[in-house]
Amino acid sequence: MAETKPRGLLLVMIEVEPAHEADFNRWYNEEHVPERLSVPGILNARRFVAIEGEPKYLALYDLESPDVLQSEAYTKLLAGTPWTNETKKHWIRSVRNVYREIPTTP
């Protein structure tokens, strides 16, 4: 039986200046998520807003493998667009973690 690579997860949490939240959310939904989903191996994106605690915004990206984040398609997005770079100026804090799935046994 062929061994499969474990799936990955990209977790991103961001706290943004309150005066810039509307633009942040518009940027995330209209530009950032579509860009990321255009990368082969990024399977989906989900966003959450904190009911309590910080950072306020959380995004989860399911990955075919953590290796997706080393691909040319992904790394060429890291320089950012003008809108991305302007939006980042208003981030108070961000956390970015990459995870590898732990296989479970039945």
MMTF fields as JSON, N, C-alpha, C and O atoms, coordinates in Angstrom:
{
  "mmtfVersion": "1.0.0",
  "mmtfProducer": "UNKNOWN",
  "numBonds": 423,
  "numAtoms": 424,
  "numGroups": 106,
  "numChains": 1,
  "numModels": 1,
  "chainsPerModel": [1],
  "groupsPerChain": [106],
  "chainIdList": ["A"],
  "bondAtomList": [4, 2, 8, 6, 12, 10, 16, 14, 20, 18, 24, 22, 28, 26, 32, 30, 36, 34, 40, 38, 44, 42, 48, 46, 52, 50, 56, 54, 60, 58, 64, 62, 68, 66, 72, 70, 76, 74, 80, 78, 84, 82, 88, 86, 92, 90, 96, 94, 100, 98, 104, 102, 108, 106, 112, 110, 116, 114, 120, 118, 124, 122, 128, 126, 132, 130, 136, 134, 140, 138, 144, 142, 148, 146, 152, 150, 156, 154, 160, 158, 164, 162, 168, 166, 172, 170, 176, 174, 180, 178, 184, 182, 188, 186, 192, 190, 196, 194, 200, 198, 204, 202, 208, 206, 212, 210, 216, 214, 220, 218, 224, 222, 228, 226, 232, 230, 236, 234, 240, 238, 244, 242, 248, 246, 252, 250, 256, 254, 260, 258, 264, 262, 268, 266, 272, 270, 276, 274, 280, 278, 284, 282, 288, 286, 292, 290, 296, 294, 300, 298, 304, 302, 308, 306, 312, 310, 316, 314, 320, 318, 324, 322, 328, 326, 332, 330, 336, 334, 340, 338, 344, 342, 348, 346, 352, 350, 356, 354, 360, 358, 364, 362, 368, 366, 372, 370, 376, 374, 380, 378, 384, 382, 388, 386, 392, 390, 396, 394, 400, 398, 404, 402, 408, 406, 412, 410, 416, 414, 420, 418],
  "bondOrderList": [1, 1, 1, 1, 1, 1, 1, 1, 1, 1, 1, 1, 1, 1, 1, 1, 1, 1, 1, 1, 1, 1, 1, 1, 1, 1, 1, 1, 1, 1, 1, 1, 1, 1, 1, 1, 1, 1, 1, 1, 1, 1, 1, 1, 1, 1, 1, 1, 1, 1, 1, 1, 1, 1, 1, 1, 1, 1, 1, 1, 1, 1, 1, 1, 1, 1, 1, 1, 1, 1, 1, 1, 1, 1, 1, 1, 1, 1, 1, 1, 1, 1, 1, 1, 1, 1, 1, 1, 1, 1, 1, 1, 1, 1, 1, 1, 1, 1, 1, 1, 1, 1, 1, 1, 1],
  "groupList": [{"groupName": "MET", "atomNameList": ["N", "CA", "C", "O"], "elementList": ["N", "C", "C", "O"], "formalChargeList": [0, 0, 0, 0], "bondAtomList": [1, 0, 2, 1, 3, 2], "bondOrderList": [1, 1, 2], "singleLetterCode": "M", "chemCompType": "L-PEPTIDE LINKING"}, {"groupName": "ALA", "atomNameList": ["N", "CA", "C", "O"], "elementList": ["N", "C", "C", "O"], "formalChargeList": [0, 0, 0, 0], "bondAtomList": [1, 0, 2, 1, 3, 2], "bondOrderList": [1, 1, 2], "singleLetterCode": "A", "chemCompType": "L-PEPTIDE LINKING"}, {"groupName": "GLU", "atomNameList": ["N", "CA", "C", "O"], "elementList": ["N", "C", "C", "O"], "formalChargeList": [0, 0, 0, 0], "bondAtomList": [1, 0, 2, 1, 3, 2], "bondOrderList": [1, 1, 2], "singleLetterCode": "E", "chemCompType": "L-PEPTIDE LINKING"}, {"groupName": "THR", "atomNameList": ["N", "CA", "C", "O"], "elementList": ["N", "C", "C", "O"], "formalChargeList": [0, 0, 0, 0], "bondAtomList": [1, 0, 2, 1, 3, 2], "bondOrderList": [1, 1, 2], "singleLetterCode": "T", "chemCompType": "L-PEPTIDE LINKING"}, {"groupName": "LYS", "atomNameList": ["N", "CA", "C", "O"], "elementList": ["N", "C", "C", "O"], "formalChargeList": [0, 0, 0, 0], "bondAtomList": [1, 0, 2, 1, 3, 2], "bondOrderList": [1, 1, 2], "singleLetterCode": "K", "chemCompType": "L-PEPTIDE LINKING"}, {"groupName": "PRO", "atomNameList": ["N", "CA", "C", "O"], "elementList": ["N", "C", "C", "O"], "formalChargeList": [0, 0, 0, 0], "bondAtomList": [1, 0, 2, 1, 3, 2], "bondOrderList": [1, 1, 2], "singleLetterCode": "P", "chemCompType": "L-PEPTIDE LINKING"}, {"groupName": "ARG", "atomNameList": ["N", "CA", "C", "O"], "elementList": ["N", "C", "C", "O"], "formalChargeList": [0, 0, 0, 0], "bondAtomList": [1, 0, 2, 1, 3, 2], "bondOrderList": [1, 1, 2], "singleLetterCode": "R", "chemCompType": "L-PEPTIDE LINKING"}, {"groupName": "GLY", "atomNameList": ["N", "CA", "C", "O"], "elementList": ["N", "C", "C", "O"], "formalChargeList": [0, 0, 0, 0], "bondAtomList": [1, 0, 2, 1, 3, 2], "bondOrderList": [1, 1, 2], "singleLetterCode": "G", "chemCompType": "PEPTIDE LINKING"}, {"groupName": "LEU", "atomNameList": ["N", "CA", "C", "O"], "elementList": ["N", "C", "C", "O"], "formalChargeList": [0, 0, 0, 0], "bondAtomList": [1, 0, 2, 1, 3, 2], "bondOrderList": [1, 1, 2], "singleLetterCode": "L", "chemCompType": "L-PEPTIDE LINKING"}, {"groupName": "VAL", "atomNameList": ["N", "CA", "C", "O"], "elementList": ["N", "C", "C", "O"], "formalChargeList": [0, 0, 0, 0], "bondAtomList": [1, 0, 2, 1, 3, 2], "bondOrderList": [1, 1, 2], "singleLetterCode": "V", "chemCompType": "L-PEPTIDE LINKING"}, {"groupName": "ILE", "atomNameList": ["N", "CA", "C", "O"], "elementList": ["N", "C", "C", "O"], "formalChargeList": [0, 0, 0, 0], "bondAtomList": [1, 0, 2, 1, 3, 2], "bondOrderList": [1, 1, 2], "singleLetterCode": "I", "chemCompType": "L-PEPTIDE LINKING"}, {"groupName": "HIS", "atomNameList": ["N", "CA", "C", "O"], "elementList": ["N", "C", "C", "O"], "formalChargeList": [0, 0, 0, 0], "bondAtomList": [1, 0, 2, 1, 3, 2], "bondOrderList": [1, 1, 2], "singleLetterCode": "H", "chemCompType": "L-PEPTIDE LINKING"}, {"groupName": "ASP", "atomNameList": ["N", "CA", "C", "O"], "elementList": ["N", "C", "C", "O"], "formalChargeList": [0, 0, 0, 0], "bondAtomList": [1, 0, 2, 1, 3, 2], "bondOrderList": [1, 1, 2], "singleLetterCode": "D", "chemCompType": "L-PEPTIDE LINKING"}, {"groupName": "PHE", "atomNameList": ["N", "CA", "C", "O"], "elementList": ["N", "C", "C", "O"], "formalChargeList": [0, 0, 0, 0], "bondAtomList": [1, 0, 2, 1, 3, 2], "bondOrderList": [1, 1, 2], "singleLetterCode": "F", "chemCompType": "L-PEPTIDE LINKING"}, {"groupName": "ASN", "atomNameList": ["N", "CA", "C", "O"], "elementList": ["N", "C", "C", "O"], "formalChargeList": [0, 0, 0, 0], "bondAtomList": [1, 0, 2, 1, 3, 2], "bondOrderList": [1, 1, 2], "singleLetterCode": "N", "chemCompType": "L-PEPTIDE LINKING"}, {"groupName": "TRP", "atomNameList": ["N", "CA", "C", "O"], "elementList": ["N", "C", "C", "O"], "formalChargeList": [0, 0, 0, 0], "bondAtomList": [1, 0, 2, 1, 3, 2], "bondOrderList": [1, 1, 2], "singleLetterCode": "W", "chemCompType": "L-PEPTIDE LINKING"}, {"groupName": "TYR", "atomNameList": ["N", "CA", "C", "O"], "elementList": ["N", "C", "C", "O"], "formalChargeList": [0, 0, 0, 0], "bondAtomList": [1, 0, 2, 1, 3, 2], "bondOrderList": [1, 1, 2], "singleLetterCode": "Y", "chemCompType": "L-PEPTIDE LINKING"}, {"groupName": "SER", "atomNameList": ["N", "CA", "C", "O"], "elementList": ["N", "C", "C", "O"], "formalChargeList": [0, 0, 0, 0], "bondAtomList": [1, 0, 2, 1, 3, 2], "bondOrderList": [1, 1, 2], "singleLetterCode": "S", "chemCompType": "L-PEPTIDE LINKING"}, {"groupName": "GLN", "atomNameList": ["N", "CA", "C", "O"], "elementList": ["N", "C", "C", "O"], "formalChargeList": [0, 0, 0, 0], "bondAtomList": [1, 0, 2, 1, 3, 2], "bondOrderList": [1, 1, 2], "singleLetterCode": "Q", "chemCompType": "L-PEPTIDE LINKING"}],
  "groupTypeList": [0, 1, 2, 3, 4, 5, 6, 7, 8, 8, 8, 9, 0, 10, 2, 9, 2, 5, 1, 11, 2, 1, 12, 13, 14, 6, 15, 16, 14, 2, 2, 11, 9, 5, 2, 6, 8, 17, 9, 5, 7, 10, 8, 14, 1, 6, 6, 13, 9, 1, 10, 2, 7, 2, 5, 4, 16, 8, 1, 8, 16, 12, 8, 2, 17, 5, 12, 9, 8, 18, 17, 2, 1, 16, 3, 4, 8, 8, 1, 7, 3, 5, 15, 3, 14, 2, 3, 4, 4, 11, 15, 10, 6, 17, 9, 6, 14, 9, 16, 6, 2, 10, 5, 3, 3, 5],
  "groupIdList": [1, 2, 3, 4, 5, 6, 7, 8, 9, 10, 11, 12, 13, 14, 15, 16, 17, 18, 19, 20, 21, 22, 23, 24, 25, 26, 27, 28, 29, 30, 31, 32, 33, 34, 35, 36, 37, 38, 39, 40, 41, 42, 43, 44, 45, 46, 47, 48, 49, 50, 51, 52, 53, 54, 55, 56, 57, 58, 59, 60, 61, 62, 63, 64, 65, 66, 67, 68, 69, 70, 71, 72, 73, 74, 75, 76, 77, 78, 79, 80, 81, 82, 83, 84, 85, 86, 87, 88, 89, 90, 91, 92, 93, 94, 95, 96, 97, 98, 99, 100, 101, 102, 103, 104, 105, 106],
  "secStructList": [7, 7, 7, 7, 7, 7, 7, 3, 3, 3, 3, 3, 3, 3, 3, 3, 7, 4, 4, 4, 2, 2, 2, 2, 2, 2, 2, 0, 0, 0, 0, 0, 2, 2, 2, 2, 2, 6, 1, 6, 6, 3, 3, 3, 3, 3, 3, 3, 3, 7, 1, 1, 1, 1, 1, 1, 3, 3, 3, 3, 3, 3, 3, 1, 7, 4, 4, 4, 4, 4, 1, 2, 2, 2, 2, 6, 6, 6, 6, 7, 7, 2, 2, 2, 2, 2, 2, 2, 6, 6, 3, 3, 3, 3, 3, 3, 3, 3, 3, 3, 7, 7, 7, 7, 7, 7],
  "xCoordList": [0.848, 0.0, 0.887, 1.846, 0.567, 1.363, 1.14, 0.019, 2.227, 2.145, 1.729, 2.28, 0.769, 0.322, 0.932, 1.187, 1.16, 1.688, 0.592, -0.58, 0.973, -0.032, -0.499, 0.278, -1.752, -2.304, -1.724, -1.107, -1.938, -1.452, -2.562, -3.671, -2.237, -3.16, -2.347, -1.312, -2.813, -2.24, -3.233, -4.398, -2.768, -3.582, -3.03, -1.832, -3.896, -3.492, -4.458, -5.675, -3.904, -4.716, -4.212, -3.006, -5.148, -4.774, -5.641, -6.856, -4.988, -5.667, -5.407, -4.259, -6.459, -6.336, -6.871, -7.766, -6.317, -6.807, -8.314, -8.741, -9.119, -10.574, -11.045, -12.019, -10.386, -10.811, -10.621, -11.163, -9.859, -9.553, -10.147, -9.806, -11.026, -11.601, -12.437, -12.346, -13.227, -14.074, -13.208, -13.502, -12.154, -11.279, -10.529, -10.35, -10.092, -9.41, -10.294, -9.84, -11.547, -12.454, -12.764, -12.872, -12.905, -13.133, -11.919, -12.068, -10.703, -9.468, -9.366, -9.049, -9.633, -9.496, -10.429, -10.02, -11.681, -12.677, -12.532, -12.736, -12.188, -12.165, -10.826, -10.789, -9.72, -8.416, -7.655, -7.252, -7.461, -6.565, -7.031, -6.265, -8.247, -8.729, -8.728, -8.23, -9.261, -9.19, -7.76, -7.52, -6.813, -5.408, -4.932, -4.336, -5.2, -4.721, -5.385, -4.728, -6.659, -7.364, -6.947, -7.253, -6.262, -5.756, -4.494, -4.053, -3.91, -2.684, -3.05, -3.832, -2.494, -2.756, -2.325, -1.223, -3.215, -2.914, -3.519, -3.578, -3.977, -4.747, -6.196, -6.79, -6.754, -8.038, -9.239, -10.253, -9.132, -10.232, -9.74, -8.632, -10.582, -10.285, -11.553, -12.658, -11.356, -12.466, -12.028, -10.88, -12.945, -12.624, -13.553, -14.702, -13.006, -13.76, -13.468, -12.409, -14.417, -14.214, -14.393, -15.311, -13.533, -13.555, -14.792, -15.177, -15.385, -16.466, -15.85, -16.395, -14.701, -13.918, -12.451, -12.133, -11.579, -10.143, -9.581, -10.311, -8.296, -7.567, -6.513, -6.118, -6.064, -6.493, -7.943, -8.475, -8.543, -9.963, -10.295, -11.342, -9.41, -9.71, -8.841, -7.648, -9.46, -8.791, -9.14, -10.296, -8.142, -8.373, -7.667, -6.545, -8.336, -7.783, -7.784, -8.784, -6.652, -6.505, -6.113, -5.06, -6.934, -6.59, -5.672, -5.923, -4.597, -3.573, -3.445, -3.556, -3.212, -2.917, -1.715, -1.651, -0.763, 0.465, 1.067, 0.857, 1.796, 2.482, 3.453, 3.777, 3.914, 4.838, 4.247, 4.99, 2.927, 2.266, 2.81, 2.92, 3.148, 3.599, 5.033, 5.533, 5.694, 7.025, 6.95, 7.969, 5.758, 5.607, 5.828, 5.651, 6.215, 6.409, 5.111, 5.121, 3.999, 2.706, 2.382, 1.824, 2.732, 2.467, 3.503, 3.139, 4.782, 5.817, 5.799, 6.215, 5.326, 5.28, 4.185, 4.199, 3.253, 2.219, 2.712, 2.084, 3.823, 4.251, 4.708, 4.687, 5.115, 5.519, 4.324, 4.486, 3.141, 1.925, 1.62, 2.508, 0.353, -0.126, -0.097, 0.108, -0.294, -0.391, -1.481, -1.281, -2.621, -3.704, -3.28, -3.542, -2.631, -2.133, -1.169, -1.303, -0.214, 0.808, 0.223, 0.692, -0.78, -1.447, -2.236, -2.203, -2.936, -3.738, -2.865, -3.236, -1.707, -0.81, -0.304, 0.069, -0.284, 0.16, -0.736, -0.326, -1.951, -2.931, -3.127, -4.055, -2.255, -2.314, -1.604, -0.496, -2.228, -1.638, -0.771, 0.305, -1.258, -0.547, -1.006, -2.158, -0.097, -0.485, 0.292, 1.417, -0.35, 0.232, 0.01, -1.09, 1.062, 0.952, 1.635, 2.844, 0.852, 1.384, 1.033, -0.054, 1.971, 1.761, 1.785, 2.651, 0.822, 0.693, 0.701, 0.279, 1.184, 1.127, 0.164, 0.247, -0.76, -1.734, -1.065, -0.133, -1.534, -1.058, -2.008, -3.2, -1.496, -2.384, -2.953, -2.251, -4.193, -4.821, -5.106, -5.289, -5.139, -5.463, -6.843, -7.231, -7.591, -8.953, -8.971, -10.043],
  "yCoordList": [-1.185, 0.0, 1.24, 1.323, 2.197, 3.415, 4.322, 4.485, 4.896, 5.823, 7.192, 7.676, 7.816, 9.142, 10.188, 9.939, 11.356, 12.461, 12.954, 12.998, 13.319, 13.88, 15.249, 16.032, 15.502, 16.808, 17.871, 17.575, 19.115, 20.23, 21.211, 21.133, 22.12, 23.181, 24.449, 24.435, 25.531, 26.853, 27.618, 27.769, 28.098, 28.865, 30.285, 30.484, 31.262, 32.667, 33.418, 33.336, 34.153, 34.994, 36.427, 36.676, 37.363, 38.764, 39.667, 39.494, 40.622, 41.722, 42.959, 43.262, 43.671, 44.833, 46.071, 45.973, 47.221, 48.466, 48.583, 48.424, 48.856, 48.904, 49.818, 49.496, 50.926, 51.86, 51.276, 51.811, 50.187, 49.609, 48.216, 47.524, 47.807, 46.462, 46.256, 45.198, 47.211, 47.034, 46.803, 45.912, 47.588, 47.416, 46.085, 45.401, 45.718, 44.442, 43.284, 42.397, 43.288, 42.196, 42.176, 41.105, 43.341, 43.41, 42.858, 42.06, 43.281, 42.778, 41.26, 40.553, 40.762, 39.327, 38.536, 37.545, 38.973, 38.236, 38.426, 37.479, 39.621, 39.907, 39.619, 39.296, 39.733, 39.52, 38.349, 37.427, 38.381, 37.427, 35.973, 35.125, 35.683, 34.302, 33.807, 32.709, 34.562, 34.07, 33.811, 32.845, 34.659, 34.42, 33.083, 32.277, 32.861, 31.635, 30.407, 29.386, 30.491, 29.341, 29.053, 27.983, 29.981, 29.732, 28.873, 28.408, 28.658, 27.868, 26.382, 25.96, 25.592, 24.149, 23.578, 23.842, 22.797, 22.18, 22.896, 22.327, 24.144, 24.799, 24.419, 24.84, 23.628, 22.977, 23.85, 23.797, 24.648, 25.534, 26.553, 26.455, 27.519, 28.567, 28.822, 28.878, 28.976, 29.308, 30.452, 30.501, 31.375, 32.522, 32.541, 32.103, 33.071, 33.155, 34.497, 35.09, 34.964, 36.142, 35.713, 34.955, 36.186, 35.779, 36.314, 37.472, 35.466, 35.88, 36.495, 37.422, 35.948, 36.508, 36.203, 35.279, 36.971, 36.754, 37.451, 38.065, 37.342, 37.982, 37.023, 36.1, 37.208, 38.134, 37.876, 36.776, 38.911, 38.896, 37.991, 37.343, 37.938, 37.204, 35.965, 35.986, 34.888, 33.605, 33.094, 33.158, 32.59, 31.92, 30.572, 30.457, 29.559, 28.218, 27.803, 27.948, 27.287, 26.817, 25.351, 25.011, 24.481, 23.075, 22.888, 23.419, 22.119, 21.926, 20.444, 19.586, 20.147, 18.757, 18.246, 17.076, 19.15, 18.842, 20.177, 21.184, 20.222, 21.459, 21.938, 23.123, 21.001, 21.347, 22.357, 23.034, 22.461, 23.432, 24.839, 25.642, 25.129, 26.476, 26.748, 27.86, 25.751, 25.925, 25.989, 26.177, 25.834, 25.795, 27.175, 28.199, 27.18, 28.444, 29.239, 30.46, 28.557, 29.242, 29.999, 31.095, 29.419, 30.084, 31.171, 32.292, 30.848, 31.803, 33.074, 34.13, 32.994, 34.219, 35.188, 36.365, 34.7, 35.574, 36.346, 37.324, 35.918, 36.471, 37.928, 38.615, 38.407, 39.816, 40.742, 41.868, 40.265, 41.039, 42.048, 42.537, 42.339, 43.363, 44.711, 44.75, 45.801, 47.103, 47.112, 47.667, 46.504, 46.467, 45.651, 46.05, 44.519, 43.706, 44.498, 44.525, 45.131, 45.862, 47.051, 47.372, 47.699, 48.803, 48.255, 48.83, 47.16, 46.556, 46.123, 46.317, 45.539, 45.049, 46.16, 45.897, 47.387, 48.515, 48.702, 49.316, 48.174, 48.389, 47.155, 47.101, 46.173, 45.002, 45.327, 45.864, 45.008, 45.206, 44.002, 44.143, 42.822, 41.579, 40.491, 40.471, 39.599, 38.44, 37.209, 37.298, 36.072, 34.774, 33.903, 33.86, 33.209, 32.312, 31.006, 30.972, 29.928, 28.615, 27.618, 27.663, 26.718, 25.644, 24.334, 24.113, 23.464, 22.19, 21.034, 21.172, 19.904, 18.651, 17.753, 17.64, 17.107, 16.241, 15.037, 14.457, 14.672, 13.496, 12.359, 12.435, 11.309, 10.18, 9.547, 9.412, 9.174, 8.481, 7.048, 6.752, 6.18, 4.788, 4.491, 5.0, 3.665, 3.343, 2.495, 2.149],
  "zCoordList": [0.0, 0.0, 0.0, 0.768, -0.858, -0.974, 0.236, 0.718, 0.701, 1.833, 1.315, 0.326, 1.971, 1.56, 2.473, 3.651, 1.91, 2.718, 3.657, 3.283, 4.864, 5.769, 5.269, 4.724, 5.466, 5.107, 6.017, 7.041, 5.62, 6.408, 6.736, 6.206, 7.611, 8.003, 8.202, 8.868, 7.629, 7.865, 8.721, 8.352, 9.862, 10.788, 10.821, 11.022, 10.626, 10.67, 11.576, 11.407, 12.542, 13.422, 13.29, 13.287, 13.181, 12.968, 13.837, 13.932, 14.457, 15.155, 14.315, 13.99, 13.964, 13.087, 13.812, 14.652, 13.478, 14.078, 13.809, 12.665, 14.83, 14.662, 13.527, 12.846, 13.321, 12.268, 10.867, 9.9, 10.747, 9.432, 9.237, 8.278, 10.133, 10.044, 8.785, 8.163, 8.402, 7.211, 5.97, 5.174, 5.797, 4.644, 4.742, 3.735, 5.945, 6.155, 5.712, 4.989, 6.138, 5.784, 4.292, 3.696, 3.69, 2.237, 1.499, 0.575, 1.903, 1.296, 1.456, 0.499, 2.659, 2.905, 2.001, 1.395, 1.908, 1.132, -0.373, -1.132, -0.815, -2.249, -2.92, -4.107, -2.172, -2.789, -2.168, -2.877, -0.875, -0.225, -0.37, -0.828, 0.005, -0.079, -1.529, -1.778, -2.496, -3.884, -4.366, -5.09, -3.973, -4.333, -3.774, -4.488, -2.504, -1.861, -2.46, -2.662, -2.742, -3.302, -4.746, -5.272, -5.382, -6.739, -6.719, -7.77, -5.547, -5.414, -5.379, -4.527, -6.294, -6.244, -4.889, -4.408, -4.293, -3.002, -1.815, -0.725, -1.995, -0.93, -1.191, -2.183, -0.3, -0.544, -0.217, -0.913, 0.831, 1.206, 2.215, 2.743, 2.466, 3.449, 4.25, 3.711, 5.553, 6.44, 7.326, 7.768, 7.588, 8.443, 9.641, 9.581, 10.748, 11.992, 12.652, 12.442, 13.449, 14.275, 15.731, 16.047, 16.603, 18.009, 18.718, 18.553, 19.487, 20.377, 21.631, 22.23, 22.001, 23.102, 22.823, 22.075, 23.416, 23.243, 22.01, 21.232, 21.859, 20.762, 20.234, 20.946, 19.047, 18.011, 17.569, 17.715, 17.038, 16.707, 15.528, 15.524, 14.519, 13.29, 13.161, 13.464, 12.706, 12.508, 11.12, 10.7, 10.409, 9.131, 9.163, 9.657, 8.633, 8.536, 7.073, 6.371, 6.628, 5.25, 5.289, 5.828, 4.732, 4.631, 3.432, 2.35, 3.645, 2.629, 2.287, 3.163, 1.007, 0.631, 1.419, 1.797, 1.659, 2.392, 2.837, 2.16, 3.933, 4.304, 3.21, 3.137, 2.359, 1.277, 0.292, -0.418, 0.245, -0.643, -0.395, -1.321, 0.862, 1.218, 0.76, 0.93, 0.186, -0.402, -1.926, -2.59, -2.478, -3.934, -4.541, -3.881, -5.8, -6.517, -6.577, -6.42, -6.801, -6.892, -5.609, -5.659, -4.455, -3.184, -2.89, -2.533, -3.038, -2.636, -3.475, -2.998, -4.714, -5.516, -5.03, -5.389, -4.225, -3.657, -2.432, -2.025, -1.847, -0.561, -0.623, 0.398, -1.778, -1.895, -1.66, -1.189, -1.987, -1.734, -2.824, -3.522, -2.943, -3.867, -3.149, -1.936, -3.861, -3.171, -2.095, -1.014, -2.385, -1.394, -0.177, 0.958, -0.4, 0.706, 1.574, 2.798, 0.948, 1.703, 2.462, 3.553, 1.91, 2.623, 3.806, 4.894, 3.604, 4.671, 5.843, 7.0, 5.547, 6.61, 7.518, 8.661, 7.035, 7.863, 9.089, 10.074, 9.027, 10.088, 10.969, 11.776, 10.81, 11.674, 12.981, 12.979, 14.06, 15.375, 15.731, 16.312, 15.374, 15.704, 14.741, 14.309, 14.415, 13.61, 14.073, 14.563, 13.897, 14.22, 12.991, 12.441, 12.564, 11.411, 11.785, 12.015, 11.845, 12.2, 11.104, 10.528, 10.828, 9.864, 10.633, 11.479, 10.329, 11.021, 10.037, 8.889, 10.5, 9.768, 10.531, 11.754, 9.798, 10.422, 11.077, 10.518, 12.238, 12.947, 12.596, 12.897, 11.964, 11.62, 12.893, 13.895, 12.845, 13.96, 13.546, 12.365, 14.514, 14.232, 14.767, 15.819, 14.046, 14.501, 15.749, 16.245]
}
